[in-house]
Amino acid sequence: MNAILSMLIFAAMFSYNGDETVESDCSCKQIPLYGKVKVVENFADFKVKVVTNFPDLKVKLVDNFPDDCGEWQMVENFPDFTVEFVESFPDFEIEYVENFPGLP
């Protein structure tokens, strides 16, 4: 019995991918993952980790009209959502791209 419990705890520790995931409609916590984004240090809507392989979302930074999945326009005022960049326990992982933003 202890061996089974130990294996379950071990598996849970290494399969953690955040409490939330990017949904097939390009949202997380029912918030669309495109639009105007503000980077904050505390109390963000999402904790995000930047990776170079196997992201949950491919992000393209744009200057105008962030209307499609994965298009982010960085702003200081009136954001659609906020992000905090973290190294551990993100809500989801992103990769910056020049082309083809959105779900991988």
N, CA, C and O atoms as a GROMACS GRO file, in nm:
protein
  416
    1MET      N    1   0.082  -0.119   0.000
    1MET     CA    2   0.000   0.000   0.000
    1MET      C    3   0.087   0.126   0.000
    1MET      O    4   0.058   0.221  -0.073
    2ASN      N    5   0.192   0.126   0.081
    2ASN     CA    6   0.281   0.243   0.086
    2ASN      C    7   0.353   0.263  -0.047
    2ASN      O    8   0.379   0.376  -0.087
    3ALA      N    9   0.386   0.154  -0.114
    3ALA     CA   10   0.455   0.164  -0.243
    3ALA      C   11   0.364   0.231  -0.347
    3ALA      O   12   0.410   0.313  -0.426
    4ILE      N   13   0.237   0.195  -0.346
    4ILE     CA   14   0.143   0.254  -0.442
    4ILE      C   15   0.125   0.403  -0.413
    4ILE      O   16   0.126   0.485  -0.505
    5LEU      N   17   0.110   0.437  -0.286
    5LEU     CA   18   0.095   0.577  -0.248
    5LEU      C   19   0.220   0.657  -0.287
    5LEU      O   20   0.208   0.768  -0.338
    6SER      N   21   0.336   0.601  -0.264
    6SER     CA   22   0.462   0.668  -0.300
    6SER      C   23   0.470   0.690  -0.451
    6SER      O   24   0.514   0.796  -0.496
    7MET      N   25   0.429   0.590  -0.528
    7MET     CA   26   0.433   0.604  -0.674
    7MET      C   27   0.337   0.712  -0.722
    7MET      O   28   0.369   0.788  -0.814
    8LEU      N   29   0.218   0.719  -0.661
    8LEU     CA   30   0.122   0.822  -0.700
    8LEU      C   31   0.173   0.961  -0.668
    8LEU      O   32   0.157   1.053  -0.749
    9ILE      N   33   0.232   0.979  -0.553
    9ILE     CA   34   0.288   1.109  -0.515
    9ILE      C   35   0.402   1.147  -0.610
    9ILE      O   36   0.410   1.261  -0.654
   10PHE      N   37   0.489   1.052  -0.641
   10PHE     CA   38   0.601   1.076  -0.731
   10PHE      C   39   0.550   1.117  -0.870
   10PHE      O   40   0.602   1.211  -0.930
   11ALA      N   41   0.450   1.046  -0.920
   11ALA     CA   42   0.393   1.078  -1.052
   11ALA      C   43   0.330   1.216  -1.053
   11ALA      O   44   0.343   1.290  -1.150
   12ALA      N   45   0.261   1.250  -0.946
   12ALA     CA   46   0.197   1.382  -0.938
   12ALA      C   47   0.299   1.494  -0.937
   12ALA      O   48   0.276   1.599  -0.997
   13MET      N   49   0.411   1.473  -0.870
   13MET     CA   50   0.514   1.576  -0.863
   13MET      C   51   0.573   1.606  -0.999
   13MET      O   52   0.603   1.722  -1.028
   14PHE      N   53   0.590   1.506  -1.084
   14PHE     CA   54   0.657   1.526  -1.211
   14PHE      C   55   0.562   1.545  -1.328
   14PHE      O   56   0.607   1.566  -1.441
   15SER      N   57   0.433   1.537  -1.304
   15SER     CA   58   0.339   1.562  -1.412
   15SER      C   59   0.270   1.696  -1.398
   15SER      O   60   0.176   1.725  -1.472
   16TYR      N   61   0.314   1.779  -1.306
   16TYR     CA   62   0.252   1.909  -1.284
   16TYR      C   63   0.272   1.998  -1.404
   16TYR      O   64   0.385   2.017  -1.450
   17ASN      N   65   0.164   2.052  -1.456
   17ASN     CA   66   0.172   2.146  -1.569
   17ASN      C   67   0.084   2.267  -1.542
   17ASN      O   68   0.024   2.322  -1.634
   18GLY      N   69   0.075   2.308  -1.419
   18GLY     CA   70  -0.009   2.420  -1.383
   18GLY      C   71  -0.151   2.376  -1.356
   18GLY      O   72  -0.193   2.268  -1.397
   19ASP      N   73  -0.224   2.459  -1.286
   19ASP     CA   74  -0.362   2.428  -1.255
   19ASP      C   75  -0.452   2.448  -1.376
   19ASP      O   76  -0.558   2.387  -1.386
   20GLU      N   77  -0.411   2.532  -1.465
   20GLU     CA   78  -0.492   2.565  -1.582
   20GLU      C   79  -0.418   2.518  -1.707
   20GLU      O   80  -0.297   2.499  -1.705
   21THR      N   81  -0.493   2.500  -1.813
   21THR     CA   82  -0.434   2.466  -1.940
   21THR      C   83  -0.493   2.556  -2.048
   21THR      O   84  -0.598   2.617  -2.028
   22VAL      N   85  -0.426   2.563  -2.159
   22VAL     CA   86  -0.478   2.636  -2.273
   22VAL      C   87  -0.582   2.548  -2.340
   22VAL      O   88  -0.553   2.436  -2.381
   23GLU      N   89  -0.703   2.599  -2.350
   23GLU     CA   90  -0.814   2.523  -2.407
   23GLU      C   91  -0.810   2.530  -2.560
   23GLU      O   92  -0.739   2.612  -2.617
   24SER      N   93  -0.887   2.444  -2.625
   24SER     CA   94  -0.889   2.439  -2.771
   24SER      C   95  -0.948   2.566  -2.833
   24SER      O   96  -0.929   2.591  -2.952
   25ASP      N   97  -1.020   2.646  -2.754
   25ASP     CA   98  -1.073   2.773  -2.805
   25ASP      C   99  -0.979   2.890  -2.778
   25ASP      O  100  -1.019   3.006  -2.785
   26CYS      N  101  -0.852   2.858  -2.746
   26CYS     CA  102  -0.748   2.958  -2.721
   26CYS      C  103  -0.782   3.046  -2.600
   26CYS      O  104  -0.772   3.168  -2.606
   27SER      N  105  -0.821   2.981  -2.492
   27SER     CA  106  -0.849   3.053  -2.369
   27SER      C  107  -0.791   2.976  -2.251
   27SER      O  108  -0.756   2.858  -2.262
   28CYS      N  109  -0.782   3.046  -2.140
   28CYS     CA  110  -0.739   2.986  -2.014
   28CYS      C  111  -0.817   3.060  -1.906
   28CYS      O  112  -0.823   3.183  -1.907
   29LYS      N  113  -0.875   2.988  -1.813
   29LYS     CA  114  -0.959   3.049  -1.709
   29LYS      C  115  -1.070   3.132  -1.774
   29LYS      O  116  -1.112   3.233  -1.719
   30GLN      N  117  -1.117   3.088  -1.889
   30GLN     CA  118  -1.222   3.155  -1.966
   30GLN      C  119  -1.183   3.294  -2.016
   30GLN      O  120  -1.270   3.375  -2.047
   31ILE      N  121  -1.053   3.322  -2.024
   31ILE     CA  122  -1.002   3.448  -2.079
   31ILE      C  123  -0.934   3.418  -2.212
   31ILE      O  124  -0.844   3.334  -2.215
   32PRO      N  125  -0.973   3.484  -2.321
   32PRO     CA  126  -0.907   3.462  -2.450
   32PRO      C  127  -0.759   3.499  -2.443
   32PRO      O  128  -0.723   3.601  -2.383
   33LEU      N  129  -0.673   3.417  -2.503
   33LEU     CA  130  -0.529   3.439  -2.498
   33LEU      C  131  -0.478   3.515  -2.618
   33LEU      O  132  -0.382   3.475  -2.685
   34TYR      N  133  -0.544   3.626  -2.645
   34TYR     CA  134  -0.499   3.722  -2.745
   34TYR      C  135  -0.550   3.858  -2.701
   34TYR      O  136  -0.646   3.868  -2.626
   35GLY      N  137  -0.483   3.961  -2.749
   35GLY     CA  138  -0.526   4.095  -2.712
   35GLY      C  139  -0.415   4.176  -2.649
   35GLY      O  140  -0.297   4.150  -2.670
   36LYS      N  141  -0.455   4.275  -2.572
   36LYS     CA  142  -0.361   4.367  -2.507
   36LYS      C  143  -0.317   4.307  -2.374
   36LYS      O  144  -0.399   4.267  -2.291
   37VAL      N  145  -0.185   4.301  -2.354
   37VAL     CA  146  -0.126   4.231  -2.240
   37VAL      C  147  -0.036   4.326  -2.162
   37VAL      O  148   0.043   4.400  -2.220
   38LYS      N  149  -0.049   4.322  -2.030
   38LYS     CA  150   0.039   4.399  -1.943
   38LYS      C  151   0.119   4.302  -1.858
   38LYS      O  152   0.063   4.207  -1.802
   39VAL      N  153   0.251   4.325  -1.850
   39VAL     CA  154   0.337   4.244  -1.765
   39VAL      C  155   0.338   4.306  -1.626
   39VAL      O  156   0.363   4.426  -1.610
   40VAL      N  157   0.311   4.225  -1.525
   40VAL     CA  158   0.310   4.270  -1.386
   40VAL      C  159   0.398   4.177  -1.304
   40VAL      O  160   0.435   4.069  -1.348
   41GLU      N  161   0.429   4.221  -1.182
   41GLU     CA  162   0.512   4.139  -1.094
   41GLU      C  163   0.431   4.062  -0.991
   41GLU      O  164   0.482   3.967  -0.932
   42ASN      N  165   0.307   4.103  -0.968
   42ASN     CA  166   0.222   4.037  -0.869
   42ASN      C  167   0.077   4.037  -0.914
   42ASN      O  168   0.034   4.125  -0.989
   43PHE      N  169   0.003   3.939  -0.867
   43PHE     CA  170  -0.142   3.932  -0.888
   43PHE      C  171  -0.182   3.933  -1.035
   43PHE      O  172  -0.279   3.998  -1.074
   44ALA      N  173  -0.108   3.861  -1.117
   44ALA     CA  174  -0.138   3.852  -1.259
   44ALA      C  175  -0.255   3.756  -1.284
   44ALA      O  176  -0.285   3.670  -1.201
   45ASP      N  177  -0.319   3.773  -1.399
   45ASP     CA  178  -0.421   3.677  -1.440
   45ASP      C  179  -0.358   3.541  -1.467
   45ASP      O  180  -0.417   3.437  -1.438
   46PHE      N  181  -0.236   3.543  -1.525
   46PHE     CA  182  -0.166   3.419  -1.560
   46PHE      C  183  -0.019   3.426  -1.520
   46PHE      O  184   0.045   3.530  -1.532
   47LYS      N  185   0.032   3.314  -1.474
   47LYS     CA  186   0.176   3.297  -1.456
   47LYS      C  187   0.224   3.221  -1.579
   47LYS      O  188   0.171   3.115  -1.612
   48VAL      N  189   0.325   3.277  -1.646
   48VAL     CA  190   0.368   3.226  -1.775
   48VAL      C  191   0.518   3.198  -1.773
   48VAL      O  192   0.596   3.276  -1.719
   49LYS      N  193   0.556   3.086  -1.833
   49LYS     CA  194   0.697   3.054  -1.849
   49LYS      C  195   0.730   3.056  -1.998
   49LYS      O  196   0.656   3.000  -2.079
   50VAL      N  197   0.841   3.122  -2.034
   50VAL     CA  198   0.886   3.127  -2.173
   50VAL      C  199   0.977   3.007  -2.197
   50VAL      O  200   1.073   2.985  -2.123
   51VAL      N  201   0.946   2.930  -2.301
   51VAL     CA  202   1.025   2.812  -2.337
   51VAL      C  203   1.061   2.819  -2.484
   51VAL      O  204   1.009   2.902  -2.558
   52THR      N  205   1.151   2.732  -2.527
   52THR     CA  206   1.189   2.726  -2.668
   52THR      C  207   1.139   2.599  -2.736
   52THR      O  208   1.149   2.587  -2.858
   53ASN      N  209   1.086   2.506  -2.659
   53ASN     CA  210   1.033   2.382  -2.715
   53ASN      C  211   0.904   2.342  -2.645
   53ASN      O  212   0.888   2.362  -2.525
   54PHE      N  213   0.813   2.285  -2.721
   54PHE     CA  214   0.689   2.228  -2.670
   54PHE      C  215   0.607   2.324  -2.585
   54PHE      O  216   0.574   2.292  -2.471
   55PRO      N  217   0.573   2.442  -2.640
   55PRO     CA  218   0.491   2.538  -2.564
   55PRO      C  219   0.344   2.496  -2.565
   55PRO      O  220   0.301   2.413  -2.646
   56ASP      N  221   0.269   2.554  -2.474
   56ASP     CA  222   0.124   2.539  -2.475
   56ASP      C  223   0.061   2.638  -2.573
   56ASP      O  224  -0.048   2.615  -2.626
   57LEU      N  225   0.133   2.750  -2.597
   57LEU     CA  226   0.084   2.856  -2.686
   57LEU      C  227   0.202   2.923  -2.754
   57LEU      O  228   0.301   2.956  -2.689
   58LYS      N  229   0.190   2.944  -2.885
   58LYS     CA  230   0.291   3.021  -2.960
   58LYS      C  231   0.244   3.165  -2.967
   58LYS      O  232   0.131   3.192  -3.010
   59VAL      N  233   0.330   3.258  -2.924
   59VAL     CA  234   0.293   3.399  -2.913
   59VAL      C  235   0.372   3.484  -3.011
   59VAL      O  236   0.494   3.474  -3.020
   60LYS      N  237   0.299   3.567  -3.084
   60LYS     CA  238   0.360   3.667  -3.173
   60LYS      C  239   0.328   3.804  -3.117
   60LYS      O  240   0.211   3.836  -3.094
   61LEU      N  241   0.431   3.885  -3.094
   61LEU     CA  242   0.409   4.023  -3.048
   61LEU      C  243   0.375   4.110  -3.167
   61LEU      O  244   0.446   4.109  -3.268
   62VAL      N  245   0.266   4.185  -3.156
   62VAL     CA  246   0.221   4.271  -3.265
   62VAL      C  247   0.205   4.414  -3.213
   62VAL      O  248   0.191   4.437  -3.093
   63ASP      N  249   0.207   4.508  -3.305
   63ASP     CA  250   0.190   4.649  -3.269
   63ASP      C  251   0.044   4.693  -3.272
   63ASP      O  252   0.005   4.787  -3.202
   64ASN      N  253  -0.036   4.626  -3.353
   64ASN     CA  254  -0.176   4.664  -3.369
   64ASN      C  255  -0.263   4.541  -3.393
   64ASN      O  256  -0.215   4.438  -3.441
   65PHE      N  257  -0.388   4.554  -3.359
   65PHE     CA  258  -0.490   4.454  -3.390
   65PHE      C  259  -0.455   4.312  -3.345
   65PHE      O  260  -0.442   4.223  -3.430
   66PRO      N  261  -0.438   4.289  -3.216
   66PRO     CA  262  -0.411   4.153  -3.166
   66PRO      C  263  -0.541   4.073  -3.158
   66PRO      O  264  -0.593   4.047  -3.049
   67ASP      N  265  -0.592   4.034  -3.274
   67ASP     CA  266  -0.726   3.975  -3.282
   67ASP      C  267  -0.728   3.824  -3.298
   67ASP      O  268  -0.835   3.764  -3.293
   68ASP      N  269  -0.613   3.762  -3.318
   68ASP     CA  270  -0.610   3.617  -3.341
   68ASP      C  271  -0.536   3.546  -3.229
   68ASP      O  272  -0.456   3.606  -3.157
   69CYS      N  273  -0.564   3.420  -3.215
   69CYS     CA  274  -0.505   3.338  -3.110
   69CYS      C  275  -0.353   3.353  -3.106
   69CYS      O  276  -0.286   3.334  -3.208
   70GLY      N  277  -0.300   3.388  -2.990
   70GLY     CA  278  -0.155   3.400  -2.972
   70GLY      C  279  -0.096   3.534  -3.011
   70GLY      O  280   0.025   3.552  -2.998
   71GLU      N  281  -0.176   3.626  -3.058
   71GLU     CA  282  -0.125   3.760  -3.091
   71GLU      C  283  -0.137   3.848  -2.967
   71GLU      O  284  -0.247   3.869  -2.916
   72TRP      N  285  -0.025   3.900  -2.920
   72TRP     CA  286  -0.021   3.983  -2.800
   72TRP      C  287   0.035   4.120  -2.834
   72TRP      O  288   0.139   4.132  -2.899
   73GLN      N  289  -0.034   4.224  -2.789
   73GLN     CA  290   0.015   4.361  -2.798
   73GLN      C  291   0.047   4.405  -2.656
   73GLN      O  292  -0.043   4.413  -2.572
   74MET      N  293   0.174   4.433  -2.627
   74MET     CA  294   0.214   4.472  -2.493
   74MET      C  295   0.174   4.617  -2.468
   74MET      O  296   0.203   4.705  -2.549
   75VAL      N  297   0.106   4.641  -2.356
   75VAL     CA  298   0.056   4.774  -2.321
   75VAL      C  299   0.084   4.802  -2.174
   75VAL      O  300   0.114   4.712  -2.096
   76GLU      N  301   0.073   4.928  -2.137
   76GLU     CA  302   0.084   4.969  -1.997
   76GLU      C  303  -0.053   5.000  -1.937
   76GLU      O  304  -0.072   4.992  -1.816
   77ASN      N  305  -0.148   5.036  -2.023
   77ASN     CA  306  -0.280   5.075  -1.975
   77ASN      C  307  -0.389   4.995  -2.045
   77ASN      O  308  -0.376   4.958  -2.161
   78PHE      N  309  -0.496   4.970  -1.972
   78PHE     CA  310  -0.616   4.905  -2.024
   78PHE      C  311  -0.589   4.769  -2.090
   78PHE      O  312  -0.628   4.748  -2.205
   79PRO      N  313  -0.522   4.676  -2.019
   79PRO     CA  314  -0.496   4.544  -2.078
   79PRO      C  315  -0.622   4.457  -2.079
   79PRO      O  316  -0.715   4.478  -2.001
   80ASP      N  317  -0.621   4.360  -2.169
   80ASP     CA  318  -0.725   4.257  -2.168
   80ASP      C  319  -0.696   4.153  -2.059
   80ASP      O  320  -0.787   4.097  -1.998
   81PHE      N  321  -0.566   4.129  -2.035
   81PHE     CA  322  -0.524   4.042  -1.926
   81PHE      C  323  -0.380   4.074  -1.889
   81PHE      O  324  -0.309   4.142  -1.963
   82THR      N  325  -0.338   4.024  -1.772
   82THR     CA  326  -0.202   4.050  -1.723
   82THR      C  327  -0.128   3.918  -1.711
   82THR      O  328  -0.188   3.813  -1.689
   83VAL      N  329   0.006   3.926  -1.726
   83VAL     CA  330   0.091   3.808  -1.710
   83VAL      C  331   0.207   3.840  -1.617
   83VAL      O  332   0.254   3.953  -1.609
   84GLU      N  333   0.250   3.738  -1.547
   84GLU     CA  334   0.371   3.742  -1.465
   84GLU      C  335   0.461   3.632  -1.517
   84GLU      O  336   0.419   3.517  -1.524
   85PHE      N  337   0.584   3.666  -1.553
   85PHE     CA  338   0.677   3.566  -1.603
   85PHE      C  339   0.743   3.496  -1.486
   85PHE      O  340   0.797   3.560  -1.396
   86VAL      N  341   0.738   3.363  -1.488
   86VAL     CA  342   0.791   3.281  -1.378
   86VAL      C  343   0.878   3.170  -1.436
   86VAL      O  344   0.874   3.141  -1.555
   87GLU      N  345   0.957   3.109  -1.350
   87GLU     CA  346   1.038   2.994  -1.388
   87GLU      C  347   0.976   2.863  -1.339
   87GLU      O  348   1.004   2.756  -1.394
   88SER      N  349   0.892   2.871  -1.236
   88SER     CA  350   0.833   2.750  -1.178
   88SER      C  351   0.682   2.765  -1.167
   88SER      O  352   0.630   2.874  -1.144
   89PHE      N  353   0.613   2.653  -1.183
   89PHE     CA  354   0.468   2.644  -1.164
   89PHE      C  355   0.388   2.745  -1.246
   89PHE      O  356   0.307   2.819  -1.190
   90PRO      N  357   0.410   2.749  -1.378
   90PRO     CA  358   0.330   2.841  -1.461
   90PRO      C  359   0.189   2.786  -1.484
   90PRO      O  360   0.164   2.667  -1.469
   91ASP      N  361   0.099   2.875  -1.520
   91ASP     CA  362  -0.033   2.832  -1.566
   91ASP      C  363  -0.021   2.769  -1.705
   91ASP      O  364  -0.089   2.672  -1.736
   92PHE      N  365   0.066   2.827  -1.788
   92PHE     CA  366   0.096   2.769  -1.918
   92PHE      C  367   0.231   2.822  -1.966
   92PHE      O  368   0.284   2.920  -1.912
   93GLU      N  369   0.285   2.756  -2.069
   93GLU     CA  370   0.415   2.792  -2.125
   93GLU      C  371   0.396   2.850  -2.264
   93GLU      O  372   0.311   2.804  -2.341
   94ILE      N  373   0.477   2.952  -2.297
   94ILE     CA  374   0.469   3.015  -2.429
   94ILE      C  375   0.604   3.008  -2.498
   94ILE      O  376   0.709   2.996  -2.434
   95GLU      N  377   0.599   3.017  -2.629
   95GLU     CA  378   0.719   3.032  -2.712
   95GLU      C  379   0.693   3.152  -2.803
   95GLU      O  380   0.589   3.159  -2.868
   96TYR      N  381   0.788   3.244  -2.807
   96TYR     CA  382   0.774   3.358  -2.897
   96TYR      C  383   0.807   3.314  -3.039
   96TYR      O  384   0.906   3.246  -3.062
   97VAL      N  385   0.722   3.353  -3.135
   97VAL     CA  386   0.741   3.319  -3.275
   97VAL      C  387   0.722   3.443  -3.361
   97VAL      O  388   0.660   3.540  -3.319
   98GLU      N  389   0.775   3.438  -3.482
   98GLU     CA  390   0.756   3.545  -3.580
   98GLU      C  391   0.638   3.515  -3.672
   98GLU      O  392   0.575   3.606  -3.725
   99ASN      N  393   0.610   3.386  -3.690
   99ASN     CA  394   0.504   3.342  -3.780
   99ASN      C  395   0.420   3.233  -3.714
   99ASN      O  396   0.468   3.161  -3.627
  100PHE      N  397   0.297   3.223  -3.756
  100PHE     CA  398   0.205   3.117  -3.713
  100PHE      C  399   0.186   3.110  -3.561
  100PHE      O  400   0.213   3.007  -3.500
  101PRO      N  401   0.137   3.221  -3.499
  101PRO     CA  402   0.105   3.214  -3.357
  101PRO      C  403  -0.019   3.129  -3.333
  101PRO      O  404  -0.094   3.098  -3.426
  102GLY      N  405  -0.038   3.092  -3.209
  102GLY     CA  406  -0.159   3.018  -3.172
  102GLY      C  407  -0.126   2.886  -3.108
  102GLY      O  408  -0.019   2.869  -3.049
  103LEU      N  409  -0.218   2.794  -3.118
  103LEU     CA  410  -0.199   2.663  -3.058
  103LEU      C  411  -0.102   2.581  -3.141
  103LEU      O  412  -0.108   2.582  -3.264
  104PRO      N  413  -0.012   2.510  -3.076
  104PRO     CA  414   0.086   2.429  -3.153
  104PRO      C  415   0.022   2.311  -3.221
  104PRO      O  416   0.090   2.234  -3.288
   0.00000   0.00000   0.00000
